[in-house]
């Protein structure tokens, strides 16, 4: 076996598809190209172990621009780690990841972060020395009681929550090009210290993810919400992918209006529940609570995910409270 760095010109997508498919994980060519070739920085960060003409293992990360306190930094999001069944037990994941982290450090990237599942958490936190920032800030808005209690209360929907006086401002369906994303982002970015740079160029790529049906609702140039509806976890699950307002935490009622409108649309589309990622220290936490969202305890979550990072430079001082996360950070939604 030998270690290689996959590039744009060596049939990367075909080789990745072959490894995924061989190990029971089907990935579409369109999604792989979007993720690994057409990402915002057009960089490919994939370390692989090669055996003869096939891939034995890969470790892949996604580069993106981050706000890191007062600086802009290129950072990596840990994405796919997969070892072919015939080569497991040889420590390839740790070897490939360590090599990629070393290269990222030599290029003075800020950090690498991600959301390890239950199978890989030990490798990241124990063998690769990641900082653990658990728990992920899951919020749940239950809609269909029979989804949570199968066979009972069929057809019953929970009522909409009315926490503020709603109706003075009514968001409308919009396209990205109709929204002054830059102005909203410039106002919103002051609400956190560490997080993805969510400007127009980022959203143009993020919302081009294949096989998705993103919905955008906006209120003039004051703010917008992006939602998605997917068949997951045994039901129809709605997601708040992102929500931003120009004045951040000062827009608590505007955030409520956007949420109420986005959730109502998901309910009308048949959602059984709506999920969001939003920290208690983030700007709209009270708006989520007022809209019927509840923190989701780890023991009842539909999937085991963790949150952590490996600082590579100036990010040594980063704490959990510095972060802003949303489902924009997820590679599955």
KARAZI-V582877 format. One record per residue. N is the residue number from 1. RES is the residue in one small letter. PSI is psi in radians with two decimals (none if undefined). Layout:
BEGIN
n=N res=RES psi=PSI
n=N res=RES psi=PSI
END
This chain:
BEGIN
n=1 res=x psi=2.62
n=2 res=x psi=2.65
n=3 res=x psi=2.39
n=4 res=x psi=2.74
n=5 res=x psi=1.98
n=6 res=x psi=2.54
n=7 res=x psi=3.06
n=8 res=x psi=-0.37
n=9 res=x psi=0.12
n=10 res=x psi=0.56
n=11 res=x psi=0.57
n=12 res=x psi=-0.85
n=13 res=x psi=-0.74
n=14 res=x psi=-0.72
n=15 res=x psi=-0.71
n=16 res=x psi=-0.80
n=17 res=x psi=-0.69
n=18 res=x psi=-0.75
n=19 res=x psi=-0.79
n=20 res=x psi=-0.86
n=21 res=x psi=-0.73
n=22 res=x psi=-0.48
n=23 res=x psi=0.43
n=24 res=x psi=0.44
n=25 res=x psi=1.69
n=26 res=x psi=2.22
n=27 res=x psi=2.33
n=28 res=x psi=2.61
n=29 res=x psi=-0.68
n=30 res=x psi=-0.75
n=31 res=x psi=-0.70
n=32 res=x psi=-0.71
n=33 res=x psi=-0.76
n=34 res=x psi=-0.76
n=35 res=x psi=-0.80
n=36 res=x psi=-0.38
n=37 res=x psi=-0.57
n=38 res=x psi=0.30
n=39 res=x psi=2.88
n=40 res=x psi=-0.53
n=41 res=x psi=0.01
n=42 res=x psi=0.70
n=43 res=x psi=2.57
n=44 res=x psi=1.98
n=45 res=x psi=1.45
n=46 res=x psi=2.00
n=47 res=x psi=2.44
n=48 res=x psi=2.67
n=49 res=x psi=2.25
n=50 res=x psi=2.40
n=51 res=x psi=2.06
n=52 res=x psi=-2.09
n=53 res=x psi=0.15
n=54 res=x psi=2.86
n=55 res=x psi=2.30
n=56 res=x psi=-0.53
n=57 res=x psi=2.73
n=58 res=x psi=2.68
n=59 res=x psi=2.13
n=60 res=x psi=2.53
n=61 res=x psi=2.74
n=62 res=x psi=2.11
n=63 res=x psi=2.52
n=64 res=x psi=2.88
n=65 res=x psi=2.36
n=66 res=x psi=2.59
n=67 res=x psi=2.06
n=68 res=x psi=1.57
n=69 res=x psi=-2.08
n=70 res=x psi=0.04
n=71 res=x psi=2.81
n=72 res=x psi=2.35
n=73 res=x psi=2.56
n=74 res=x psi=2.22
n=75 res=x psi=2.92
n=76 res=x psi=2.43
n=77 res=x psi=2.12
n=78 res=x psi=2.24
n=79 res=x psi=-1.55
n=80 res=x psi=2.29
n=81 res=x psi=2.15
n=82 res=x psi=2.27
n=83 res=x psi=2.28
n=84 res=x psi=2.49
n=85 res=x psi=-0.59
n=86 res=x psi=-0.22
n=87 res=x psi=0.23
n=88 res=x psi=2.76
n=89 res=x psi=0.14
n=90 res=x psi=0.13
n=91 res=x psi=0.43
n=92 res=x psi=-0.65
n=93 res=x psi=-0.87
n=94 res=x psi=-0.71
n=95 res=x psi=-0.81
n=96 res=x psi=-0.74
n=97 res=x psi=-0.77
n=98 res=x psi=-0.70
n=99 res=x psi=-0.75
n=100 res=x psi=-0.70
n=101 res=x psi=-0.68
n=102 res=x psi=-0.69
n=103 res=x psi=-0.71
n=104 res=x psi=-0.70
n=105 res=x psi=-0.70
n=106 res=x psi=-0.45
n=107 res=x psi=0.13
n=108 res=x psi=0.67
n=109 res=x psi=2.80
n=110 res=x psi=-0.85
n=111 res=x psi=3.00
n=112 res=x psi=2.37
n=113 res=x psi=2.96
n=114 res=x psi=-2.99
n=115 res=x psi=1.33
n=116 res=x psi=2.50
n=117 res=x psi=-3.08
n=118 res=x psi=-0.49
n=119 res=x psi=-0.55
n=120 res=x psi=-0.10
n=121 res=x psi=-0.68
n=122 res=x psi=-0.73
n=123 res=x psi=-0.74
n=124 res=x psi=-0.86
n=125 res=x psi=-0.52
n=126 res=x psi=-0.71
n=127 res=x psi=-0.46
n=128 res=x psi=0.05
n=129 res=x psi=0.59
n=130 res=x psi=2.61
n=131 res=x psi=2.37
n=132 res=x psi=2.08
n=133 res=x psi=0.42
n=134 res=x psi=2.72
n=135 res=x psi=2.75
n=136 res=x psi=2.49
n=137 res=x psi=1.13
n=138 res=x psi=2.32
n=139 res=x psi=2.50
n=140 res=x psi=2.30
n=141 res=x psi=1.75
n=142 res=x psi=2.47
n=143 res=x psi=-0.93
n=144 res=x psi=1.83
n=145 res=x psi=-0.57
n=146 res=x psi=-0.30
n=147 res=x psi=-0.65
n=148 res=x psi=-0.43
n=149 res=x psi=1.36
n=150 res=x psi=2.34
n=151 res=x psi=-0.10
n=152 res=x psi=2.64
n=153 res=x psi=0.59
n=154 res=x psi=2.30
n=155 res=x psi=-0.19
n=156 res=x psi=2.34
n=157 res=x psi=2.44
n=158 res=x psi=2.54
n=159 res=x psi=2.72
n=160 res=x psi=2.51
n=161 res=x psi=2.34
n=162 res=x psi=1.59
n=163 res=x psi=-0.56
n=164 res=x psi=3.02
n=165 res=x psi=1.89
n=166 res=x psi=2.54
n=167 res=x psi=-0.39
n=168 res=x psi=-0.54
n=169 res=x psi=2.14
n=170 res=x psi=1.91
n=171 res=x psi=2.82
n=172 res=x psi=2.75
n=173 res=x psi=2.39
n=174 res=x psi=2.87
n=175 res=x psi=2.73
n=176 res=x psi=-0.68
n=177 res=x psi=-0.25
n=178 res=x psi=-0.12
n=179 res=x psi=2.44
n=180 res=x psi=1.29
n=181 res=x psi=-0.70
n=182 res=x psi=-0.75
n=183 res=x psi=-0.72
n=184 res=x psi=-0.76
n=185 res=x psi=-0.74
n=186 res=x psi=-0.59
n=187 res=x psi=-0.63
n=188 res=x psi=-0.56
n=189 res=x psi=-0.32
n=190 res=x psi=-0.03
n=191 res=x psi=-0.08
n=192 res=x psi=2.91
n=193 res=x psi=-0.55
n=194 res=x psi=2.17
n=195 res=x psi=2.92
n=196 res=x psi=2.49
n=197 res=x psi=1.90
n=198 res=x psi=1.11
n=199 res=x psi=-3.04
n=200 res=x psi=-0.75
n=201 res=x psi=-0.62
n=202 res=x psi=-0.85
n=203 res=x psi=-0.56
n=204 res=x psi=-0.66
n=205 res=x psi=-0.84
n=206 res=x psi=-0.73
n=207 res=x psi=-0.02
n=208 res=x psi=0.12
n=209 res=x psi=2.24
n=210 res=x psi=2.68
n=211 res=x psi=0.48
n=212 res=x psi=2.83
n=213 res=x psi=1.21
n=214 res=x psi=2.51
n=215 res=x psi=2.34
n=216 res=x psi=2.30
n=217 res=x psi=2.33
n=218 res=x psi=2.76
n=219 res=x psi=1.71
n=220 res=x psi=-2.25
n=221 res=x psi=0.46
n=222 res=x psi=-0.57
n=223 res=x psi=2.98
n=224 res=x psi=2.81
n=225 res=x psi=2.47
n=226 res=x psi=2.23
n=227 res=x psi=2.93
n=228 res=x psi=2.65
n=229 res=x psi=2.18
n=230 res=x psi=2.66
n=231 res=x psi=1.76
n=232 res=x psi=2.74
n=233 res=x psi=0.61
n=234 res=x psi=0.31
n=235 res=x psi=-2.91
n=236 res=x psi=1.91
n=237 res=x psi=2.21
n=238 res=x psi=2.62
n=239 res=x psi=2.37
n=240 res=x psi=1.77
n=241 res=x psi=-0.73
n=242 res=x psi=2.62
n=243 res=x psi=2.24
n=244 res=x psi=2.46
n=245 res=x psi=2.73
n=246 res=x psi=-0.58
n=247 res=x psi=0.27
n=248 res=x psi=-2.24
n=249 res=x psi=-0.36
n=250 res=x psi=-0.21
n=251 res=x psi=0.71
n=252 res=x psi=-0.67
n=253 res=x psi=-0.64
n=254 res=x psi=-0.74
n=255 res=x psi=-0.68
n=256 res=x psi=-0.81
n=257 res=x psi=-0.76
n=258 res=x psi=-0.78
n=259 res=x psi=-0.80
n=260 res=x psi=-0.70
n=261 res=x psi=-0.77
n=262 res=x psi=-0.72
n=263 res=x psi=-0.72
n=264 res=x psi=-0.71
n=265 res=x psi=-0.71
n=266 res=x psi=-0.68
n=267 res=x psi=-0.82
n=268 res=x psi=-0.42
n=269 res=x psi=0.05
n=270 res=x psi=0.32
n=271 res=x psi=2.42
n=272 res=x psi=-0.45
n=273 res=x psi=2.81
n=274 res=x psi=2.32
n=275 res=x psi=2.63
n=276 res=x psi=2.73
n=277 res=x psi=2.09
n=278 res=x psi=2.08
n=279 res=x psi=2.72
n=280 res=x psi=-0.52
n=281 res=x psi=-0.04
n=282 res=x psi=2.87
n=283 res=x psi=-0.44
n=284 res=x psi=0.30
n=285 res=x psi=-0.77
n=286 res=x psi=-0.59
n=287 res=x psi=-0.67
n=288 res=x psi=-0.81
n=289 res=x psi=-0.76
n=290 res=x psi=-0.40
n=291 res=x psi=0.22
n=292 res=x psi=0.12
n=293 res=x psi=2.53
n=294 res=x psi=2.51
n=295 res=x psi=2.36
n=296 res=x psi=1.95
n=297 res=x psi=2.57
n=298 res=x psi=-0.61
n=299 res=x psi=-0.29
n=300 res=x psi=0.26
n=301 res=x psi=2.60
n=302 res=x psi=-0.24
n=303 res=x psi=2.53
n=304 res=x psi=1.94
n=305 res=x psi=2.60
n=306 res=x psi=2.95
n=307 res=x psi=2.24
n=308 res=x psi=3.10
n=309 res=x psi=2.76
n=310 res=x psi=1.88
n=311 res=x psi=2.45
n=312 res=x psi=-0.22
n=313 res=x psi=-1.98
n=314 res=x psi=-0.21
n=315 res=x psi=0.07
n=316 res=x psi=-0.53
n=317 res=x psi=-0.04
n=318 res=x psi=2.34
n=319 res=x psi=2.96
n=320 res=x psi=-0.67
n=321 res=x psi=-0.29
n=322 res=x psi=-0.32
n=323 res=x psi=2.61
n=324 res=x psi=2.24
n=325 res=x psi=2.61
n=326 res=x psi=3.13
n=327 res=x psi=-0.14
n=328 res=x psi=-0.50
n=329 res=x psi=-0.21
n=330 res=x psi=2.41
n=331 res=x psi=0.07
n=332 res=x psi=-0.15
n=333 res=x psi=none
END
